[in-house]
Amino acid sequence: MRDLHDVDARHYSTFRLAAKFSTLWEVSQVEELASLEFTENPIVLGEGSNSIFLQDISRPLVRYLANDCQVTFAEDEVFLHVEAGHNWHQLVSVTVANGWWGLENLALIPGSVGAAPVQNIGAYGVELADSCLYVDFFEWESRQVQRLTKTECLFAYRDSIFKQTLAGKGVIVAVGFRLKRAGQPKLSYQGLDHLPADASIDAVFQAVIAVRQSKLPDPQQLANCGSFFKNPVVSASRYFALQSHFPNIPGYKQSDGQVKLAAAWLLDQCGFKGARLGDIGCYEKQPLVLVNHAAGTGEQLTEFVGHLQATVLAKFEVMLEPEVRMYRE
Ligand code: EPU
């Protein structure tokens, strides 16, 4: 276990705002988690690709780094038990190299396996919930690991029990996956529809990587945390009302009849592509991705986010809700 103090938060968040952590514990065994002592439950951090620290944090933080992966074969399926510290894209790459279908559309998403269930990561028509079997969750109160089935995880669009009733209550230590040894490519999303219906798993993987690289900034080159807001979901009647004012407004019908709007489109219509406040801004190719050009601050980000929300609300009467997790004291 590493017990770090007065840590530069910029190394632990891909948004790289200047801040300090008083205490950061890096552990790789459940027994070490169980032995930690604190008065306030720690903040759990993976690779920091969805966490933004707006100011110095005195609450302890913990990273769980165990990264083993166990594979079990069944007739048509492959079962994986992957510890939380495993890098997500590396896992996807290994499954693709072995021809195990299920995760290929989720290539190149930054972050760790343990973070993936928290917001039920999703891209190009697939989400984690589609192949997740269970999540092992260490609870601070009982100091025990409990296994939640996929149903118990209450996965929804960018949401799960880990953001709701279990928020702050413990640490995801492993995730179980069920993958297929022979699969059908999922090509419905715009950007993959040029592939043939019998595209190989590797062709899908490469196409996802290409489309992500063409649209999204690499956090190594330009600090960002991917989509900053969730795509808002509105009732069908609300969508039709919006459509009467804005005939081109994109809307994606959900299974419950509601309609998902494109936050990127709403921001784009307000002219926010490439907009800036100091070093904080909207990415020039995709306004839903907020970026830190270098020396952005927590205050600037808070002000900029408020301005984006207020402008979209005034024009469309839709409130954008952050998808990233923002921490302040
Ligand atoms: N659009 C614009 N202007 C733009 C970009 C997009 O008007 O500059 C409109 C277009 O109508 C486009 C629509 O917005 O069809 C949707 O854009 P895009 O396909 O880029 O996807 P998104 O809804 O902005 C979501 C996820 C991404 C994920 C992509 C692909 C959320 C919050 N974001 O973005 O996830 O990669 O779909 O599946 O659901 C992330 O969560 O960090 C993330 C990057």
Boltz pocket constraint, residues with backbone or C-beta under 6 A from the ligand:
constraints:
  - pocket:
      binder: B
      contacts: [[A, 122], [A, 123], [A, 124], [A, 125], [A, 189], [A, 190], [A, 215], [A, 216], [A, 225], [A, 226], [A, 227], [A, 228], [A, 229], [A, 230], [A, 231], [A, 250], [A, 261], [A, 262], [A, 263], [A, 264], [A, 265], [A, 266], [A, 268], [A, 273], [A, 284], [A, 285], [A, 286], [A, 287], [A, 288], [A, 323]]
      max_distance: 6.0
